[in-house]
Amino acid sequence: MADSDIETAVSRALEEAPDRNFTETVDLAINLRDLDLNEPSNRVDESVVLPSGTGQETRIVVIAEGETAVRAEEVADEVLSEDDVADLDDDEAKDMADETDFFIAEEAMMQDVARHLGTILGPRGKMPDPLSPDEDVVETVNRLKNTVQLRSGDRRTFHTLVGSEAMDAEEVADNIDVILRRLHADLEKGPQNIDAVYVKTTMGPSVEVV
């Protein structure tokens, strides 16, 4: 269960959000300190499974053949074969990359994917998660549907999705708690490397969490 201070901040952010004719996302802004982010090893680059889910539709493309492709059809938004990947032109590949949250590819196909799509997916941080022969593609897709990426790059401040305004404050707070625990464990100086954290809806005001 999340710290009560986190839940209080989320409740404020949800209450202070102006009424809109669409469901807003809830986002977290994390400010880092005392880290040389010009050094790639100091940058945040994590995948985190949110216990309460994202509250959003997550688009996932699977690149696979045979039985794996058949099973992927049950849960993925799109399934591509090796030929499909080779036939994509640059504009089609860029559109797909921009519209897709996560790619999954069978390990045996990763080299071909890198050859055809590496220059497009790589800079966007969307190279596929490799799927080993003993992994269940259905389980992998369902896990990624509740996953967010934490990526700082070389910026001191970075953002991540933590839910939607349709979710309870407690659910969003639990998601934030998991993210902060991961950062505390992974950053060189733990909590001391975090300057401030803010939560807000898409159009709402920021509320400080820590």
Residue pairs with C-beta under 8 A, 6 or more apart in sequence:
1 170
1 174
1 177
2 170
2 173
2 174
2 176
2 177
3 173
3 177
5 209
5 210
6 173
6 176
6 177
6 180
6 209
6 210
7 169
7 170
7 173
9 173
9 199
9 207
9 208
9 209
10 26
10 169
10 172
10 173
10 176
10 199
10 207
10 209
11 169
12 207
13 26
13 199
13 200
13 201
13 204
13 205
13 206
13 207
14 26
14 165
14 169
14 172
14 201
14 204
16 204
16 205
16 207
17 24
17 165
17 200
17 201
17 203
17 204
17 205
18 203
18 204
20 202
20 203
23 55
23 164
23 165
23 166
24 164
24 165
24 201
24 202
24 203
24 204
25 55
25 56
25 161
25 163
25 164
25 165
25 201
25 202
26 55
26 161
26 162
26 163
26 164
26 165
26 167
26 172
26 199
26 200
26 201
27 159
27 160
27 161
27 162
27 199
27 200
27 201
27 202
28 159
28 160
28 161
28 162
28 176
28 179
28 197
28 198
28 199
28 209
29 157
29 158
29 159
29 197
29 198
29 199
29 200
29 206
30 44
30 150
30 152
30 157
30 158
30 159
30 160
30 183
30 194
30 197
31 156
31 157
31 194
31 195
31 196
31 197
31 198
32 44
32 152
32 156
32 157
32 158
32 187
32 193
32 194
32 195
33 156
33 192
33 193
33 194
33 195
34 189
34 192
34 193
35 42
35 156
35 187
35 188
35 193
36 42
37 43
37 152
37 153
37 154
37 155
37 156
38 154
42 188
43 151
43 152
43 153
43 154
44 150
44 151
44 152
44 158
44 183
44 186
44 187
45 125
45 149
45 150
45 151
45 152
46 149
46 150
46 151
46 182
46 183
46 186
47 147
47 148
47 149
47 150
48 147
48 148
48 149
48 150
48 178
48 179
48 182
49 143
49 146
49 147
49 178
50 146
50 147
50 148
50 162
50 163
50 175
50 178
50 179
51 174
51 175
51 178
52 163
52 167
52 171
52 172
52 174
52 175
53 145
53 146
53 163
53 171
54 145
54 146
54 147
54 148
54 161
54 162
54 163
54 164
55 163
55 164
55 166
55 167
55 171
56 161
56 164
58 101
58 102
58 144
58 145
58 146
58 147
59 77
59 99
59 100
59 101
59 102
60 75
60 76
60 77
60 100
60 101
60 102
60 103
60 104
60 141
60 144
60 145
61 76
61 77
61 78
61 79
61 80
61 96
61 100
61 102
61 103
61 104
62 68
62 69
62 72
62 76
62 78
62 79
62 80
62 103
62 104
62 105
62 131
62 137
62 141
63 79
63 80
63 81
63 82
63 84
63 85
63 103
63 104
63 105
63 106
63 109
63 113
63 128
64 72
64 79
64 80
64 81
64 104
64 105
64 106
64 109
64 131
64 137
65 81
65 82
65 106
65 109
68 106
68 131
68 137
69 79
69 81
71 136
71 137
71 138
72 79
72 104
72 137
72 138
72 141
73 79
74 138
75 137
75 138
75 141
75 142
76 104
76 137
76 141
77 100
78 96
78 100
82 109
82 112
85 109
85 112
85 113
85 116
85 117
86 112
86 116
88 96
88 116
88 117
90 120
93 116
93 117
93 120
94 120
97 117
97 120
97 121
97 124
97 126
98 124
100 126
101 144
102 126
102 129
102 144
102 147
103 113
103 121
103 126
103 127
103 128
103 129
104 128
104 129
104 130
104 131
104 137
104 140
104 141
104 144
105 113
105 128
105 129
105 130
105 131
106 130
106 131
106 133
107 130
107 131
107 132
107 133
110 128
110 130
113 121
113 127
113 128
114 127
118 127
121 127
121 128
125 149
125 151
129 140
129 144
131 137
131 140
148 160
148 161
148 162
148 179
149 160
150 158
150 160
150 179
150 182
150 183
151 158
152 158
156 195
160 179
162 172
162 175
162 176
162 179
162 199
163 171
163 172
163 175
165 201
172 199
176 197
176 199
176 209
180 194
180 197
180 210
183 193
183 194
184 190
184 191
184 194
187 193
187 194
194 210
196 208
196 210
197 208
197 209
197 210
198 206
198 207
198 208
198 209
199 206
199 207
199 209
200 206
200 207
